[in-house]
Structure formats: C-alpha cells, structure tokens
Amino acid sequence: MKPYSSVCVALALAFATASLGAQNAPSPAEAVSPAGNLARFKTADELWTYINQIKPEKQIQNKADVIAFLNQVKAALDHFVARFPQDPRCIEARLSKVEIENGPVASITGAAPDLKSIETVCGEVLAKKSSSDALRRRARFFLLINRLRSGADEKLQGEVAAFCKDYPKDTRGDVDLLKLTLAKNLAATAPTKAEALLNEAAQSGNGQVAEAAKSELRLVQLRGKPFELKFTAVDGSPVDLAKLRGKVVLLDFWATWCGPCMAEVPNVVAAYKKLHAKGFEIVGISLDQNKAAMLRVTKEKGMTWPQYFDGKGWENEISSKYGIETIPAMWLINKKGLLVSTEAGEGLEEAVEKLLAE
C-alpha cells in the first residue's frame, strides 16, 4: 500500500477536477462549494451544472481536506444518478465516480482499486454508441492504466500502443502516463524497451508525468550495474552496500508518521528474523524529522537494522536522489548488488527466499 506523497494531494485534486466539467469548466469566481442540500436542484440540468462547478470551500492543504472534498463530489454524483437514472449523463457521472474512487482516493488512502467496478463502468461507456469521443477516451485510458497494475502481456502492450497511436496530440498527459506505467512493468524483463518508453514520457508536456518518468528512468539505469550506497547510520555505524555483496538487501524507505509503513513493519520484522541468518539484510531510510520518535519506534518494533536519518522529511537526501515520492518504498537488491525490485512489499518473504536461493 502507498500513502499520499508530497505531490499526491495536488495530483489528486487535479485528477478529480479534470474529470468534471472539462468542456464547460467555470472560472474560479463562478465555481461553487459542494456543501448544501442537493435536493434544492429541481432539474437534471441544474444539478449537472452544479456538479461541473464544484470547487473546495477552502484551500486544499492536506490529505483530510482532499478526502472530504472528493467525498462531497461523489455524493453529488450519486445523487444525480439516483434522481435522474434515465438521463444520458448518468454514465458520465458513474465514470467520474469510479475515476475518483479508484484514482486519487485509492492513491491517498492506500486502498486497492476495485478492478471489477472499473471494468464494468468503463466497459459500459465503451459499449454505449452514444458515448462521446472524449468520454470513450477517458474510459479507455482508465481501463488500461488499471489493467497495467496486473502486468503487461503482449495483448495489453498492443492495446496501449493502439491508444497512443489514436491520440498522438495528447495535451492531458494520458499517453505519456500509459508509457510510464508500461515501462515500470517492463523494467525488469525488457529494460531496453522500458528505457525507450521512459525517454518519450520524460518529454511530456505534463510536468509531473515528465518528472516521474525521469525518476523511473534513473531506476532502470540503476538496474544494469551494482547498486552503490554508503553512509553513516543514525547509531554511528558505517553502511556500505558494496560490502554486502553476497547477501540479499532490502532498502526500506519509510517513516513513523506513515500509516501504511507502520502496517508493514510486522511483516518486515518477521522476514528479517526468519531470514537474517541466511543472508538477508535490511537498510532503513527514514523520512522522519523527529529523531527521538524514530529511535523510539525502531526500538519498540524490533527494527534492529541500520537506519539513515537526516531529519529532512520528504527532502531526505537519499530518497530525493532516487526520486522517492511515495512510501513505503521497498527495494530489493540481489547477491550481485543489482536492484531487482522497487515494489518488494507484497510477498517480501517469498521474494527474499527466492533471491537467497540463487
């Protein structure tokens, strides 16, 4: 699971508002708050206009504000579907809700997307003859981006390529985001192809996608040579990954304030206790700012491995160097010192055992 990052709040809000009222977006002065009694809108047109003019009541500053705002938007969409089920805009309302629930909300809360509902609603949009090209594009994109969560076989790669071909003039960044996501899937098995896709995505007009592609490109390039990292741990002990060749190493980017990170701790500790004697090492990179809190938690939870701490939070020098934007981030390094996974949280114990057997 991945919680919100330093940029996720902005991405979430942008994603949600871009899905609503794209064709008739109001100016900030005209936009209205999602608070109030939705029953006051007497017609479908009135309610739809309201939905397309929603904006936050106050400045979005944190995760709680984003979730509260998105929940209000979802309530308005639900209300539209319930009151006006025969209105042709219902399918767009349902698509917007699915996008919000399985896009920004899932990203912020760490919840797993509901792939069944995504397939159902997007499939209906694509099957409906009356769906506009813009709506079809949204559904097609969201379907592909979520299917890529489960891998990228040749058929899916072909579908992604077809989407990119159909929308060569991409101002939203969808094409580049698909290339970025596909490249992540191919990084371990087809690094050359992944690097080519990332180089294209790094030129995206969407600055956030471009920066993410550049960060991922650095990771792909890191996979081809032994991983180098050297620092003095918070307890004063020296850490040098070059001296850990022959062992399997987990590089764990985490923080005490990160709920999903702390939820993973028992699993990580259990894997360490079981496999440490067989050659499994862990190196922690703490994105905390409170040293005392970090030391207290590591002691209480039995996290006995070395920790890097510089007190800079999201500006942590090591995590920033490697483009870490969400935590927990768990990287696995094999006995040869090569980075083999940047998503090692799920099935950690099995993955480590497999690498130890190599």
C-alpha positions as CSV (number, residue, x, y, z in Angstrom):
1,M,0.0,0.0,0.0
2,K,1.2,3.5,-0.8
3,P,0.0,6.6,1.1
4,Y,-0.1,10.1,-0.2
5,S,3.3,11.7,-1.1
6,S,4.5,15.3,-1.1
7,V,2.9,15.8,-4.6
8,C,-0.1,13.4,-4.3
9,V,-2.5,15.9,-2.9
10,A,-2.0,18.2,-5.8
11,L,-2.3,15.3,-8.3
12,A,-5.4,14.0,-6.7
13,L,-7.3,17.3,-6.8
14,A,-6.2,17.9,-10.4
15,F,-7.3,14.4,-11.4
16,A,-10.7,14.8,-9.8
17,T,-11.5,18.3,-11.1
18,A,-10.2,17.4,-14.6
19,S,-12.7,14.6,-14.8
20,L,-15.6,17.0,-14.1
21,G,-16.7,19.8,-16.4
22,A,-13.8,19.6,-18.7
23,Q,-15.8,21.1,-21.6
24,N,-17.6,23.8,-19.6
25,A,-15.4,24.5,-16.7
26,P,-16.3,27.6,-14.8
27,S,-13.9,30.3,-13.8
28,P,-12.8,30.3,-10.1
29,A,-15.2,33.2,-9.4
30,E,-18.1,31.2,-10.7
31,A,-17.3,27.9,-9.1
32,V,-19.3,26.8,-6.0
33,S,-18.8,24.7,-2.9
34,P,-20.2,21.2,-2.8
35,A,-21.8,21.9,0.6
36,G,-25.6,22.1,1.0
37,N,-28.8,20.3,0.3
38,L,-28.6,18.7,-3.2
39,A,-32.4,18.3,-3.3
40,R,-32.7,22.0,-3.9
41,F,-31.8,21.4,-7.6
42,K,-35.1,20.7,-9.3
43,T,-33.9,19.6,-12.7
44,A,-31.1,17.4,-14.1
45,D,-29.6,20.4,-15.9
46,E,-29.4,22.4,-12.6
47,L,-27.7,19.6,-10.7
48,W,-25.3,18.8,-13.6
49,T,-24.3,22.5,-13.8
50,Y,-23.7,22.5,-10.1
51,I,-21.6,19.3,-10.3
52,N,-19.5,20.9,-13.0
53,Q,-18.9,24.0,-11.0
54,I,-17.9,22.4,-7.7
55,K,-14.7,23.6,-6.0
56,P,-13.4,23.2,-2.4
57,E,-14.8,25.5,0.2
58,K,-11.3,26.2,1.5
59,Q,-7.8,25.8,0.3
60,I,-6.7,22.2,0.0
61,Q,-3.8,21.7,2.3
62,N,-3.7,18.1,3.5
63,K,-5.0,14.5,2.9
64,A,-8.1,15.0,5.1
65,D,-9.2,18.1,3.1
66,V,-8.8,16.2,-0.2
67,I,-10.7,13.2,1.0
68,A,-13.5,15.4,2.4
69,F,-13.8,17.3,-0.8
70,L,-13.8,14.2,-3.0
71,N,-16.4,12.5,-0.8
72,Q,-18.7,15.5,-1.4
73,V,-18.2,15.3,-5.1
74,K,-19.0,11.6,-5.1
75,A,-22.2,12.3,-3.1
76,A,-23.3,14.8,-5.7
77,L,-22.6,12.3,-8.5
78,D,-24.5,9.6,-6.6
79,H,-27.4,12.0,-6.1
80,F,-27.6,12.7,-9.8
81,V,-27.6,9.0,-10.8
82,A,-30.3,8.2,-8.2
83,R,-32.6,11.1,-9.1
84,F,-32.2,11.1,-12.9
85,P,-31.5,7.4,-13.8
86,Q,-32.7,7.9,-17.4
87,D,-30.6,11.0,-18.1
88,P,-27.8,10.2,-20.7
89,R,-25.3,11.9,-18.4
90,C,-25.6,9.2,-15.8
91,I,-22.9,7.1,-17.5
92,E,-20.5,10.0,-17.2
93,A,-21.4,10.6,-13.6
94,R,-20.7,6.9,-12.9
95,L,-17.4,7.1,-14.7
96,S,-16.4,10.2,-12.8
97,K,-17.2,8.5,-9.5
98,V,-15.2,5.4,-10.5
99,E,-12.3,7.5,-11.5
100,I,-12.3,9.4,-8.2
101,E,-12.7,6.3,-6.0
102,N,-10.0,4.3,-7.8
103,G,-7.7,7.2,-8.7
104,P,-7.0,9.9,-6.1
105,V,-8.9,8.3,-3.2
106,A,-7.2,4.9,-3.6
107,S,-3.8,6.6,-4.0
108,I,-4.2,8.7,-0.9
109,T,-5.7,6.0,1.4
110,G,-3.6,3.1,0.1
111,A,-6.8,1.2,-0.7
112,A,-6.7,-1.4,-3.6
113,P,-8.7,-0.2,-6.6
114,D,-12.0,-2.0,-7.3
115,L,-11.0,-3.6,-10.7
116,K,-14.4,-5.2,-11.1
117,S,-16.2,-1.9,-10.9
118,I,-13.6,-0.2,-13.2
119,E,-14.1,-2.9,-15.8
120,T,-17.9,-2.7,-15.6
121,V,-18.3,1.0,-15.8
122,C,-15.6,1.6,-18.4
123,G,-16.9,-1.3,-20.4
124,E,-20.4,0.3,-20.4
125,V,-19.0,3.6,-21.6
126,L,-17.2,1.9,-24.5
127,A,-20.2,-0.2,-25.5
128,K,-22.6,2.7,-25.5
129,K,-23.0,4.1,-29.0
130,S,-24.0,7.5,-27.7
131,S,-20.8,7.9,-25.7
132,S,-18.7,10.9,-26.9
133,D,-15.2,10.5,-28.1
134,A,-14.0,12.4,-25.0
135,L,-15.8,10.0,-22.7
136,R,-14.6,7.0,-24.6
137,R,-11.1,8.2,-24.3
138,R,-11.4,8.7,-20.5
139,A,-12.9,5.2,-20.1
140,R,-10.3,3.6,-22.4
141,F,-7.4,5.3,-20.6
142,F,-8.7,4.4,-17.1
143,L,-9.3,0.8,-18.1
144,L,-5.7,0.5,-19.5
145,I,-4.0,2.2,-16.6
146,N,-5.7,-0.1,-14.1
147,R,-5.1,-3.3,-16.2
148,L,-1.4,-2.5,-16.2
149,R,-1.5,-3.0,-12.4
150,S,-1.6,-6.7,-13.0
151,G,1.3,-6.8,-15.5
152,A,1.7,-6.2,-19.2
153,D,1.3,-9.2,-21.6
154,E,1.7,-8.7,-25.3
155,K,-2.1,-8.1,-25.8
156,L,-2.1,-5.3,-23.3
157,Q,1.0,-3.8,-24.7
158,G,-0.7,-3.8,-28.1
159,E,-3.8,-2.1,-26.6
160,V,-1.5,0.6,-25.0
161,A,0.2,1.1,-28.3
162,A,-3.1,1.5,-30.1
163,F,-4.3,4.1,-27.6
164,C,-1.0,6.1,-28.1
165,K,-1.5,5.9,-31.8
166,D,-5.1,7.0,-31.7
167,Y,-4.3,10.1,-29.6
168,P,-0.9,11.5,-30.9
169,K,-1.8,15.0,-29.9
170,D,-2.0,14.4,-26.2
171,T,-2.4,17.5,-24.0
172,R,-3.7,15.8,-20.9
173,G,-0.7,13.5,-20.5
174,D,-2.6,10.3,-20.7
175,V,-0.4,8.8,-23.5
176,D,2.8,9.6,-21.5
177,L,1.3,8.3,-18.3
178,L,0.5,5.0,-20.0
179,K,4.0,4.8,-21.4
180,L,5.4,5.5,-17.9
181,T,3.2,2.8,-16.3
182,L,4.0,0.3,-19.1
183,A,7.7,1.0,-18.7
184,K,7.5,0.2,-15.0
185,N,6.1,-3.2,-15.9
186,L,8.8,-3.9,-18.4
187,A,11.8,-2.6,-16.4
188,A,12.9,-5.9,-15.1
189,T,12.2,-8.1,-18.2
190,A,12.7,-5.7,-21.1
191,P,14.9,-2.8,-19.8
192,T,15.8,-1.5,-23.3
193,K,12.1,-1.2,-24.3
194,A,11.3,0.4,-20.9
195,E,14.1,2.9,-21.3
196,A,12.8,3.9,-24.7
197,L,9.3,4.4,-23.3
198,L,10.6,6.4,-20.4
199,N,12.7,8.7,-22.6
200,E,9.5,9.5,-24.5
201,A,7.4,10.1,-21.4
202,A,10.2,12.3,-19.9
203,Q,9.4,14.8,-22.7
204,S,5.8,15.0,-21.7
205,G,4.1,18.4,-21.6
206,N,2.6,17.3,-18.2
207,G,5.4,18.3,-15.9
208,Q,4.5,15.8,-13.1
209,V,4.5,12.9,-15.6
210,A,7.8,14.1,-17.1
211,E,9.5,14.2,-13.7
212,A,8.1,10.8,-12.7
213,A,9.4,9.4,-16.0
214,K,12.9,10.9,-15.3
215,S,12.9,9.3,-11.8
216,E,11.9,5.9,-13.2
217,L,14.5,6.2,-15.9
218,R,17.2,6.6,-13.3
219,L,15.9,3.4,-11.7
220,V,16.0,1.5,-14.9
221,Q,19.6,2.6,-15.5
222,L,20.5,1.6,-11.9
223,R,19.4,-2.0,-12.6
224,G,22.3,-2.5,-15.0
225,K,25.1,-2.1,-12.5
226,P,25.8,-2.8,-8.9
227,F,23.9,-0.5,-6.5
228,E,26.2,1.9,-4.7
229,L,25.2,3.4,-1.4
230,K,27.4,4.5,1.5
231,F,26.5,6.5,4.7
232,T,26.8,6.6,8.4
233,A,23.7,5.3,10.2
234,V,22.0,7.1,13.0
235,D,23.7,4.9,15.6
236,G,27.1,5.8,14.2
237,S,27.7,2.5,12.4
238,P,29.1,2.6,8.8
239,V,26.8,1.3,6.0
240,D,28.3,0.4,2.6
241,L,26.2,-1.7,0.2
242,A,29.4,-2.7,-1.7
243,K,30.4,-4.7,1.4
244,L,27.1,-6.5,1.5
245,R,27.7,-8.3,-1.8
246,G,26.7,-12.0,-1.5
247,K,23.7,-11.0,0.7
248,V,20.2,-10.0,-0.3
249,V,19.4,-6.5,0.8
250,L,16.1,-4.7,1.4
251,L,16.4,-0.9,1.1
252,D,13.3,0.3,3.1
253,F,12.1,3.9,2.6
254,W,9.7,4.6,5.5
255,A,8.6,7.0,8.3
256,T,6.9,6.7,11.7
257,W,4.2,9.1,10.6
258,C,3.3,6.9,7.6
259,G,0.4,4.6,8.5
260,P,0.9,2.1,5.7
261,C,4.6,2.0,6.5
262,M,3.9,1.1,10.1
263,A,1.4,-1.5,9.0
264,E,4.2,-3.2,7.0
265,V,6.6,-3.2,9.9
266,P,5.5,-6.5,11.5
267,N,5.9,-8.3,8.1
268,V,9.3,-6.8,7.6
269,V,10.5,-7.7,11.1
270,A,9.2,-11.2,10.7
271,A,11.0,-11.7,7.4
272,Y,14.2,-10.3,8.9
273,K,14.1,-12.6,12.0
274,K,13.5,-15.6,9.8
275,L,16.0,-14.9,7.1
276,H,18.7,-12.8,8.5
277,A,20.9,-15.7,9.5
278,K,20.6,-17.0,5.9
279,G,22.0,-13.7,4.4
280,F,19.1,-11.2,4.5
281,E,20.0,-7.6,5.4
282,I,17.8,-4.5,5.7
283,V,18.9,-0.9,5.4
284,G,16.3,1.7,6.5
285,I,16.0,5.1,5.0
286,S,13.8,7.2,7.4
287,L,11.9,10.2,6.1
288,D,11.2,11.3,9.7
289,Q,12.0,14.7,11.1
290,N,11.8,13.7,14.7
291,K,14.9,11.7,15.6
292,A,13.6,10.7,19.1
293,A,10.4,9.4,17.7
294,M,12.1,7.4,15.0
295,L,14.5,5.8,17.5
296,R,11.7,5.0,19.9
297,V,9.7,3.3,17.2
298,T,12.6,1.2,15.9
299,K,13.4,0.0,19.4
300,E,9.8,-0.8,20.2
301,K,9.1,-2.6,17.0
302,G,12.4,-4.6,16.9
303,M,13.8,-2.9,13.8
304,T,17.4,-3.7,14.7
305,W,18.9,-2.9,11.3
306,P,20.8,0.4,10.5
307,Q,18.8,3.5,9.7
308,Y,19.7,6.6,7.6
309,F,18.3,9.8,9.2
310,D,18.9,13.4,8.3
311,G,15.7,15.0,9.7
312,K,14.7,16.5,6.3
313,G,11.4,14.6,5.8
314,W,10.4,14.5,2.1
315,E,13.7,16.3,1.3
316,N,15.7,13.4,2.7
317,E,18.9,13.4,0.7
318,I,18.9,9.7,-0.2
319,S,15.2,9.3,-1.0
320,S,15.3,12.6,-3.1
321,K,18.3,11.3,-5.0
322,Y,16.4,8.2,-6.1
323,G,13.1,10.1,-6.8
324,I,11.0,8.5,-4.0
325,E,7.6,10.2,-3.9
326,T,5.5,7.6,-2.1
327,I,6.3,5.4,0.9
328,P,6.6,2.7,1.9
329,A,9.0,2.0,-0.9
330,M,10.9,-1.3,-0.7
331,W,13.7,-2.0,-3.0
332,L,15.3,-5.5,-3.2
333,I,19.0,-5.9,-4.2
334,N,20.3,-9.3,-5.0
335,K,23.6,-11.0,-4.1
336,K,25.3,-9.4,-7.0
337,G,24.3,-6.0,-5.8
338,L,21.8,-5.5,-8.6
339,L,18.5,-3.7,-8.0
340,V,15.8,-6.3,-8.9
341,S,12.6,-4.8,-7.5
342,T,11.3,-1.5,-6.4
343,E,8.0,-2.9,-5.2
344,A,9.0,-5.6,-2.7
345,G,6.4,-5.0,0.0
346,E,3.9,-7.7,-1.1
347,G,5.3,-11.2,-0.8
348,L,8.5,-10.0,0.7
349,E,9.5,-13.2,2.5
350,E,8.9,-15.3,-0.6
351,A,10.9,-12.9,-2.8
352,V,13.8,-12.8,-0.5
353,E,13.9,-16.6,-0.1
354,K,14.0,-16.9,-3.9
355,L,16.9,-14.5,-4.2
356,L,18.8,-16.2,-1.4
357,A,18.5,-19.5,-3.3
358,E,20.1,-18.0,-6.4
